Amino acid sequence: MNITRAKVGAEEISPVGCDSICPSNRELEVSATAAIAEREEWYVMRVTYQRELAARERLSDMGIDSFVPTHKVRKPKRGGGYTLSEVSRLHNYIFIHTTPSMLQHIKQHSIPYLRFMMAKGEDGSQEKQFVPHAEMENFIAICRSEEGRILAESENLHLGDRVRILVGPLCGVEGYYAGAASRGGRRVVVRIEGVAAVATGLYAASQVEKLPPRDE
């Protein structure tokens, strides 16, 4: 083993051997695996009895980022008039941005009515379902736009080419050109596997850019 030496003035100082202070390859592998395991992701969770807005409020109090697609509806008030109320557009689901250990802690100690959504992993085992950050950003952008329309996963979506929107407030959002063609074009859909999809308004072919298929 080669040990480097550093000279300070006239003295030559030999550093402590690396074997005694440097982590082994196995320790580095374990550390890297732990870091990946604790990476923040957008986890998909089911919420019982349509309590997704209550869960979102509780998570906000804890400093945890989450997302529930909502919109404003007018509701009549006693004595006349109307009030605007925030209503979920996707009942019984919430998306939570956190680490696996914090998610487990939240479920066990803070919001027990959360339920894990499971998906098949690369090795065939069941894993907690999460949404890639870029896909989640697209999903949130469309949900928050005025033209966004939530589609239940049970609807039979015929997904076509993967595209990127080139115009308007959703410029840059990626999804799939889908639905029946009309004079106005087709909708762009962002789909969360097993949960829901969100569709934009109509875009003509000249308003989107075709992208290569996503690697499976």
Secondary structure, DSSP 8 states (H G I E B T S, - for coil): -----EEETTEEE----HHHHS--HHHHHHHHHHHHHT--EEEEEEEGGG-HHHHHHHHHHTT-EEE--EEEEEEE-TTS-EEEEEEESSTTEEEEEE-HHHHHHIIIII-TTEEE-EEE-TTS-EEE-EE-HHHHHHHHHHHHSTT-EEEETTS---EEEEEEE-SSTTTT-EEEEEEEEETTEEEEEEEETTTEEEEEEEE-GGGEEE------
